[in-house]
Amino acid sequence: EIAQLGGNPQASFFVDLKPGALAAGFDPKAPLARPSRTKGMHGYFPTLPEMRSTFLIMGKGVAKARNLGEIDMRAIAPTLAARMGASLPDAQVAALNVAN
């Protein structure tokens, strides 16, 4: 299941924090997890609807008003690199087709 979610296939386990909790590894006296207002933190399964975000791209040669649907966030860096004429040969996911 870990590998299917994009995690390390050699991992022995995966910690999935309760929504709204923050892994607190900065203060040895702090609780392991506590409620937090921080958004966008590691430790949550990507299948949670709360982990979804918006990706917007515009510029010369980029299609207008195209709905890319739900995308893999690992495709963002290769997409931006391709738009700048660069490549990321070690990228795990291909660039998105955003051209018009």
TORKOLDO-951788 format. One record per residue: x, y, z of N, C-alpha, C, O in turn; residue in three letters; residue number from 1. Coordinates in steps of 0.1 Angstrom, whole numbers, plus 5000, padded with zeros to 4 digits. Layout:
<rs>
(r (X,Y,Z),(X,Y,Z),(X,Y,Z),(X,Y,Z),ALA,NUM)
...
</rs>
This chain:
<rs>
(r (5008,4988,5000),(5000,5000,5000),(5009,5013,5000),(5005,5022,4994),GLU,1)
(r (5020,5012,5007),(5029,5024,5008),(5034,5028,4994),(5033,5040,4990),ILE,2)
(r (5039,5018,4986),(5044,5021,4973),(5033,5026,4964),(5035,5035,4955),ALA,3)
(r (5021,5021,4965),(5009,5025,4957),(5006,5040,4959),(5001,5047,4950),GLN,4)
(r (5009,5045,4971),(5007,5059,4975),(5019,5068,4972),(5018,5080,4975),LEU,5)
(r (5029,5062,4965),(5041,5070,4962),(5052,5070,4973),(5061,5077,4971),GLY,6)
(r (5050,5062,4983),(5060,5061,4993),(5071,5051,4990),(5070,5044,4980),GLY,7)
(r (5081,5051,4999),(5092,5042,4997),(5088,5027,4998),(5082,5023,5009),ASN,8)
(r (5089,5019,4988),(5085,5005,4989),(5093,4997,4999),(5088,4986,5002),PRO,9)
(r (5104,5002,5004),(5112,4994,5014),(5108,4998,5028),(5113,4993,5037),GLN,10)
(r (5099,5008,5029),(5095,5012,5043),(5088,5001,5050),(5080,4993,5044),ALA,11)
(r (5090,5000,5063),(5084,4989,5071),(5070,4994,5076),(5061,4985,5078),SER,12)
(r (5068,5007,5077),(5055,5012,5082),(5054,5026,5077),(5063,5033,5072),PHE,13)
(r (5041,5031,5078),(5038,5045,5074),(5030,5051,5085),(5020,5045,5089),PHE,14)
(r (5034,5063,5090),(5026,5070,5100),(5016,5079,5093),(5020,5088,5085),VAL,15)
(r (5004,5078,5096),(4993,5087,5091),(4988,5095,5103),(4980,5089,5111),ASP,16)
(r (4991,5108,5103),(4986,5116,5114),(4971,5119,5113),(4965,5119,5102),LEU,17)
(r (4965,5121,5124),(4951,5125,5125),(4950,5139,5119),(4958,5148,5122),LYS,18)
(r (4940,5142,5110),(4938,5155,5104),(4938,5166,5115),(4931,5165,5125),PRO,19)
(r (4947,5176,5113),(4948,5187,5122),(4959,5185,5132),(4962,5195,5139),GLY,20)
(r (4966,5174,5132),(4977,5171,5141),(4990,5174,5134),(4991,5174,5122),ALA,21)
(r (5000,5177,5142),(5013,5181,5137),(5023,5172,5144),(5023,5171,5156),LEU,22)
(r (5032,5165,5137),(5043,5158,5143),(5053,5168,5149),(5058,5176,5142),ALA,23)
(r (5054,5167,5162),(5063,5177,5169),(5076,5171,5173),(5077,5164,5184),ALA,24)
(r (5086,5172,5165),(5099,5167,5167),(5109,5177,5171),(5121,5174,5172),GLY,25)
(r (5105,5190,5174),(5114,5201,5176),(5117,5203,5191),(5128,5208,5194),PHE,26)
(r (5108,5199,5199),(5110,5201,5214),(5108,5188,5221),(5097,5182,5220),ASP,27)
(r (5119,5183,5227),(5118,5170,5233),(5107,5169,5244),(5103,5158,5248),PRO,28)
(r (5102,5180,5250),(5092,5180,5260),(5078,5181,5254),(5068,5180,5262),LYS,29)
(r (5077,5184,5241),(5064,5186,5235),(5058,5172,5233),(5064,5162,5231),ALA,30)
(r (5044,5172,5232),(5037,5159,5229),(5041,5155,5215),(5044,5163,5206),PRO,31)
(r (5040,5142,5212),(5044,5137,5199),(5035,5143,5188),(5040,5146,5177),LEU,32)
(r (5022,5145,5191),(5013,5151,5181),(5003,5160,5189),(4999,5156,5200),ALA,33)
(r (5000,5171,5183),(4991,5180,5189),(4983,5188,5179),(4988,5189,5167),ARG,34)
(r (4972,5193,5182),(4964,5201,5172),(4972,5213,5167),(4980,5219,5175),PRO,35)
(r (4971,5216,5155),(4979,5227,5149),(4971,5235,5138),(4962,5229,5132),SER,36)
(r (4974,5247,5137),(4968,5255,5126),(4977,5255,5113),(4973,5260,5103),ARG,37)
(r (4988,5248,5114),(4997,5247,5103),(4991,5239,5092),(4985,5228,5095),THR,38)
(r (4992,5243,5080),(4986,5236,5068),(4998,5232,5059),(5008,5238,5059),LYS,39)
(r (4996,5220,5053),(5007,5216,5044),(5019,5210,5051),(5030,5215,5051),GLY,40)
(r (5017,5199,5058),(5027,5192,5065),(5029,5178,5061),(5019,5172,5057),MET,41)
(r (5040,5172,5062),(5042,5158,5059),(5035,5150,5070),(5034,5155,5081),HIS,42)
(r (5032,5138,5067),(5026,5129,5076),(5012,5125,5074),(5006,5118,5082),GLY,43)
(r (5006,5129,5063),(4992,5126,5060),(4992,5117,5047),(4999,5119,5038),TYR,44)
(r (4982,5108,5047),(4980,5100,5035),(4975,5109,5024),(4967,5118,5026),PHE,45)
(r (4980,5108,5012),(4976,5116,5001),(4962,5114,4996),(4957,5122,4988),PRO,46)
(r (4956,5104,5001),(4942,5101,4997),(4932,5109,5005),(4920,5110,5001),THR,47)
(r (4936,5117,5015),(4927,5126,5022),(4923,5137,5013),(4931,5144,5007),LEU,48)
(r (4910,5140,5012),(4905,5152,5004),(4912,5165,5008),(4914,5174,5000),PRO,49)
(r (4915,5166,5021),(4921,5178,5026),(4935,5181,5020),(4941,5192,5021),GLU,50)
(r (4941,5170,5014),(4955,5172,5009),(4955,5177,4995),(4966,5179,4989),MET,51)
(r (4943,5178,4989),(4942,5183,4975),(4945,5198,4975),(4943,5205,4985),ARG,52)
(r (4951,5203,4964),(4954,5217,4962),(4951,5221,4948),(4946,5213,4940),SER,53)
(r (4954,5234,4945),(4951,5239,4931),(4965,5241,4924),(4974,5246,4930),THR,54)
(r (4965,5237,4911),(4977,5240,4903),(4972,5249,4892),(4964,5245,4884),PHE,55)
(r (4978,5261,4891),(4975,5270,4880),(4988,5273,4872),(4999,5274,4878),LEU,56)
(r (4987,5274,4859),(4999,5277,4851),(4994,5285,4839),(4983,5283,4834),ILE,57)
(r (5002,5295,4836),(4998,5304,4825),(5011,5309,4818),(5022,5309,4824),MET,58)
(r (5010,5313,4806),(5022,5318,4799),(5021,5315,4784),(5011,5309,4779),GLY,59)
(r (5031,5320,4777),(5031,5318,4762),(5031,5303,4759),(5040,5295,4765),LYS,60)
(r (5022,5299,4751),(5022,5285,4747),(5014,5276,4756),(5013,5264,4753),GLY,61)
(r (5009,5281,4767),(5001,5273,4776),(4986,5275,4773),(4981,5286,4771),VAL,62)
(r (4979,5263,4771),(4965,5264,4768),(4957,5271,4778),(4959,5270,4790),ALA,63)
(r (4947,5279,4773),(4939,5287,4782),(4927,5278,4786),(4921,5271,4778),LYS,64)
(r (4923,5280,4799),(4911,5274,4804),(4911,5258,4803),(4900,5252,4802),ALA,65)
(r (4922,5252,4803),(4923,5238,4803),(4922,5232,4817),(4929,5237,4826),ARG,66)
(r (4913,5223,4819),(4912,5216,4832),(4920,5203,4831),(4917,5194,4824),ASN,67)
(r (4931,5203,4839),(4940,5191,4840),(4934,5180,4849),(4940,5169,4849),LEU,68)
(r (4923,5183,4856),(4918,5173,4865),(4927,5172,4877),(4935,5181,4880),GLY,69)
(r (4926,5161,4883),(4935,5158,4895),(4948,5153,4890),(4949,5144,4882),GLU,70)
(r (4959,5160,4894),(4972,5157,4889),(4981,5151,4900),(4978,5154,4912),ILE,71)
(r (4991,5145,4897),(5001,5140,4907),(5011,5152,4909),(5017,5157,4899),ASP,72)
(r (5013,5156,4921),(5021,5168,4924),(5036,5166,4920),(5043,5175,4918),MET,73)
(r (5040,5153,4918),(5053,5151,4913),(5055,5154,4898),(5066,5155,4893),ARG,74)
(r (5044,5157,4891),(5044,5162,4877),(5047,5177,4876),(5050,5181,4865),ALA,75)
(r (5046,5184,4887),(5047,5199,4886),(5061,5203,4882),(5063,5211,4873),ILE,76)
(r (5071,5197,4889),(5085,5201,4886),(5089,5198,4871),(5095,5206,4864),ALA,77)
(r (5086,5185,4866),(5089,5183,4852),(5082,5192,4843),(5087,5195,4832),PRO,78)
(r (5069,5195,4846),(5061,5204,4838),(5068,5218,4837),(5069,5224,4826),THR,79)
(r (5071,5224,4848),(5078,5237,4848),(5091,5236,4841),(5095,5246,4834),LEU,80)
(r (5099,5226,4844),(5112,5224,4837),(5110,5224,4822),(5117,5231,4814),ALA,81)
(r (5100,5216,4817),(5098,5215,4803),(5094,5229,4797),(5098,5232,4786),ALA,82)
(r (5086,5237,4804),(5082,5250,4799),(5094,5259,4798),(5093,5268,4790),ARG,83)
(r (5104,5257,4806),(5116,5265,4806),(5127,5259,4796),(5138,5265,4796),MET,84)
(r (5123,5249,4790),(5133,5243,4780),(5143,5234,4787),(5153,5230,4781),GLY,85)
(r (5141,5230,4799),(5150,5221,4806),(5143,5207,4808),(5132,5206,4804),ALA,86)
(r (5151,5198,4813),(5145,5185,4815),(5150,5180,4829),(5160,5184,4834),SER,87)
(r (5142,5171,4834),(5145,5164,4847),(5145,5149,4844),(5135,5142,4846),LEU,88)
(r (5156,5144,4839),(5157,5130,4835),(5154,5120,4846),(5150,5108,4843),PRO,89)
(r (5156,5124,4858),(5153,5114,4869),(5139,5116,4876),(5136,5110,4886),ASP,90)
(r (5131,5124,4869),(5118,5127,4875),(5110,5113,4875),(5111,5105,4865),ALA,91)
(r (5102,5111,4885),(5094,5099,4886),(5081,5100,4878),(5075,5089,4875),GLN,92)
(r (5077,5112,4874),(5065,5113,4867),(5067,5123,4855),(5075,5132,4856),VAL,93)
(r (5060,5120,4844),(5062,5128,4832),(5056,5142,4834),(5047,5144,4842),ALA,94)
(r (5061,5151,4825),(5055,5165,4825),(5041,5164,4820),(5037,5155,4812),ALA,95)
(r (5033,5174,4825),(5019,5175,4821),(5018,5181,4807),(5027,5189,4803),LEU,96)
(r (5008,5177,4799),(5006,5184,4786),(4998,5196,4788),(4986,5196,4789),ASN,97)
(r (5005,5208,4789),(4998,5220,4791),(4998,5229,4779),(4993,5240,4779),VAL,98)
(r (5005,5225,4768),(5006,5233,4756),(4993,5234,4749),(4984,5226,4749),ALA,99)
(r (4991,5246,4742),(4979,5248,4734),(4980,5242,4720),(4971,5243,4712),ASN,100)
</rs>
